[in-house]
Amino acid sequence: MAPSPIEIDGSEHSGSGTIVRFAVAYAALLGRPVHLVRARARRERPGLRPQHVAAVRAAAEMCGGRVEGVAVGASEFSFEPGPAIRGGDYAWDIGTAGSATMLALGLLPLACLADGPCVARITGGVFQDFAPSPHHLQHVLAPLVARMGPRVELRLLRAGYVPRGAGVIELRVEPAPGALAPLRLPIPGVARAVRGVAFSSHLEERRVSERMAEACEARIAAAGLACAIERTQDSAALHAGASLAVWTETSEGCLLGADRAGAPRRSSEAIGRFVADALLADLAAGASADRHAADQLVPFAALAAGGSAWIAPRETEHLTTNLWLAERFGARTELRGGRVEVEGVARRAEPPRSA
């Protein structure tokens, strides 16, 4: 008999698109149908947006699954997983400025446990608020996930900003050999030199990259840390925009970062100070994972074989949401004073496809 669907209330905790993306990822990987109601109920525009529709359909494509009720604006849908997670070449276009990096993040667990290498080219918005920058994924999350077994590479092919989008990123993944290994970051360690990228499109005359970098470097230097930020001028995007990302590795091997996208009436100097202050605050809190990676790591730990642990700088809504959702699919979690512990379900990678 087919397993009964897991009922997921999308209004729980953050009520965000995170629940949509990772519910279907878990469903695809663990072979459990999902019936999700009240999708994104707490958001200003509730229901599925184009980026969430793209995520559900992409997960179905990767596993040969079926969906019902998936459409822009829908508050309820069903997802029935297929027989196996397939590697291969994929291309997904959100069609709007919806976040391409969030789509990549939601599908990365599938790629890490597929039956062969995955290459996915994703078109949409690339730099925006409430989504990780490709530089944070590339220099913080991807190396941390790689410690669990897979090889992960993310490349920015073309920048894309609100409102037009049309940015392109490429995700390349070599699956883990077997189950994901647990990730343990029990001790924060001492921060070393900070690196980063100040990226701007069609804003060279206004020195946006330089101004973001200078403000950030000054703030971090005042805290006693060396900081070197690469200034990048881009002309390939369809219109102007900017983003700043920084990261550091501690003496205990912990990777922490911070980022911020440009926006109208948001000065370059304000972006630089914001990013510096976010990183410094997470380091001062004694964290072993930054405020964003602390919740982004949960699905990978939930699928791993064994217990993972790290220290979050604070308990965020996204962190508690991801822990709650992981438990719905069999993982055991605990959050005490910022310390995150996740006992995974030991989902093994698909056997390689026969030639």
N, C-alpha and C positions, 0 to 999 in steps of 0.2 A: 504494500500500500504506500502511496505517496505521502510524505510527511505533511501534517497540517500546517497552514500558513502561520507565520509569526505575525501577530497584530502589533503594529507600531503606531503610536500616537505622535504625529509630527508636531503637536503643540507642546509636548513635554520639554522641560528645561529651557534651552535657548529658543526652541521652536524655529530653528533655522534650516537652511539648505544642507548643513552638515549632516543632519539626520537622514535626509533623502539620499545623499551621495553614499554614505557609509552603510546605510541599511541595505542598499542593493549590492554593494561590494561584499558584505558579509553573506548575503543571500546567495550570490553567485559562487562564492568560495566554499560555503558550507552546505550547499545543496538544500537550502531551506526556503520555500516560497515565502514571500512577504506581502502583506496587505497593509498599506500605509494610509492613514486617514489624517485629516486636518494638516496637510502639508504646509509648512512655513506659516502657520496660523498666527504667529506673533509678529510677523513682519508687516511693514506699511502696505505692501502689495502682496497679500497672502496668495498661496497656491504656487504651482510650479512656474518658474520663469524659463526662458529658452535655455539657459545654461544647465538647469536641472533636468529638463527634458533630454538635452544632449547627454548628460551623465547617465541617466537611466537607460537610454537606448544604446549607448556605447557599451555599458556593462552587459546588456543583453547580447550585443554583437560578439563580445569577447567570449561569452560562455555558451552561445547558441540558445539563449533563453527567450521567453515570451513576455510581453507586457500587455496590460489592458488598462485603459483609462489615462494613458500618459499624453498630456497635451498642455499647452501653455494655459495657465489659469486653473488647472485641475487641482482639487484639494485631496483627491483620493485616487489611488491606483494600486494595481497588483503587479507583482514581478515573480515570474516562475523561472528558476534557473535552468540552464541546459546541462548537458552531461560533463563538460570539461572546459577549462580555461585555455583558450587557444592563443599561442603566440602568433606573430606575423606582423605585417605592415598595415597600419590603420591611419585613416585621415578623418578628422571630425571638425566640422565648422559650426560653431555656435550660432552664427548668423547675426549676432549683435555684439555689443561690447561686454557681454557677460564674461566672467573670469575664465580664461584659458588655464591659468595655473590651478584654480580650484578643481577644474575638470581633471587635470593631470593628477592632482593629489588624490582625488576619489578613485581613480583607476589604477594608481600605482600599486596597491596591494594585490590586485589581480595580476598585473604584469610580473610582480615578484614571485608568483607561484604558478605561472603559466607553464605550458608544455614545451615552450621554446622561446627564443628571444622575441622581444616586442619593440617595434618602432612605431611611435604614434606622433603624427603631425597634427597639432591642434590650433585652430584659428578662432580668435575672439579678442576680448580685452586682455591686456597683459599687465599693465601698471594701473592700479586703482586702489582705493581704500577698501578695507574689509576683505582683502585677499593677499596671499603671499606674493612677493615679487619673485620673478624667476631667479634673481640673484640669491635670495634667501633659500629657495629650494635647492639651488645648485651648490651653494657653499656651506649650508648648515644641514638641512634635512637629508639630502641625498647621501652625503658622507656618513651620517648616523645610520640610515637604513642600510647602507652598504656593509656596515659592521655586522649586520644580522645575516649576511650571506649573499644577497643579490648584488649585481653591479648596476648602478644607476647613474645615468647621465642626462642632464637637461640642458638644452641649448636654446638661446634666444635667436630666432631667425629674423624677426621683424617686430619692432615695438608697436604697440597698439594701445590707444587711450580712449577713455570716455569722451565723446559719445559715439565715435565712429568704429572703434575697435579695429578689426582687420589685422591685429598682430598675430604672429605665428611663433609657436614654440615647438620644439621637438624633444620627445621623451624616448630614451633608449634604455632598455632594461634587459640584462641577462638574469634569468630566474635563479633563485637560491637552489643549491644542491640539496634537496630534501626540505625539511622544515626550516623556517626562520629561526635563527639563534636568538636567545633573549638578549636584551640590551641592558647593561647595568652601568649606571652613572651615579654611584653612591656618594662620591665626594666631589665638591665643586672645584677645588684647586684654585690656583692663582692665575689670573688673566695675564696673557702674554700680549704681544703687539696686536693692534687692531688693524684690519685691512678692510677695504670696501670699494664700491663702485658708485660714482656719481654720474648718472646717465640722463641725458636730455636730448630731445629731438627738436630741430629747427629753432633752437634758442641760443645759438652760439654768440650772437651779438649782445645778448643780455647777460652773458657769462653765468648762466644758471648752474652748470656743472661745477664751475670753479667756486661760486658763492656757497653752494650747498656743502661742498667738500671743506672749504676753509672754515665755515662756522662749526662743522662737526669736528674737524681735527683740533680746533682750538679748545672746544669743550672737553674732549677726551684727553688732550694733553694737560689741561688744567687739573685733571683727576690723576695725573701721574702715569699715564699710559702712552706709549708710542702709537701713532696712528698714521697710516699712509693710504690715501684714497685715490683710486684711478679716476681721472676725468675723461668721460667719453662723450663725444659729440656725434649725434646721429642725424641722418637726413633721409632715411628710408621709410620712416613712419608716415602715415597719411596726414597727420597734423601734429602740432606741437604738444609736448608733454615732458614730464620729468619724473625721476625716482632716485632715491638714495638708499643704499643698503650697506651695512657694515657687519663684520663678524670677527670672532676671536676664538682661539683654542686655548684652554687653560692647561696648567701643569699636569692635571689629571686626565687630559684627553677630552674634556667636555667642550662642545661647540655651542656657542651662543651668538645670536645675531639680532639685528633690528633693522627695520626698513620703514619707508614712508614714501607715498606717491605725491606728486605735485597736484595742485588743484587751483582753481581760480581764487585770487586774493590770498593765496598761501605763499608767503615769501620764501625765497631760497634759503635765507638765513634761518627762518622758523623751522623749515624742514631739517636743516642740519642740526639745530639744537634739539629738536624732538627726537631724532634718531640717536644722537649721542646720549641724551638723558634716559631713553628707554633701555639702551644697552647697559649703561652704568647702574641704573636702578636694579636691573635683573642680577647683575654681578654683586651689588651690595646686599641683595636679599639672600645671598648664599645659594643661588640656584645652580643646578647642573644642566638645565635645559632652559632656554629662554621662554618667554610667555606664550609664544606661538608654537614652537616645537614641542612644548610640554603637552599640548593637546593633540598635535599632529601625529605624534609617535604612538598614540594609544592603539589605533587599529593594527599596526604592525606588531606591537607587543601582545595584543589580544590573539593574534594568529600564531604566535611563536610557540616553540616547545620549551617551556620553562618559565621562570619568573624574571620579569624585567622590573627595573626600579630607577627612578630619577627624582630630582628635587625641582619642583616648579617654583617660580618666584612668588606666585600667588595663586589662589584658587579662582579660576575664571569660569564664566558660564560655559564657554566652549569645552573646557577641560571636564567639568562635571557632566556635561552632555555626552561627550565621547565615552566616558567611563560607564555611564548609565547604559548607553547603547551597546557597548561591548559585553556587558553582563547579560543583556537580552539574548545574545548569541553564544552564551556558555562560558565566557571568560570570567575570572574572579578578579575583582579590583578592590583597592583600598586607597583612601586619600586621607592622610593625617598630617596636619601642619605643613602642607605643601609637599610632603613626600608621597610620591605616586608609586604604587605597586600593582603590577598586572601579571596574573598567571594565565598564560595563553592556552589555547585549545590544541596546539600542535598540529595545525593543518599543514600537510606536506605538499610540496610542489607536485604538479601533474607529472606523470612519467613522460619522458621525451616521446614525441610523436614518431612513429616508425616511418622510415623513408619510403 
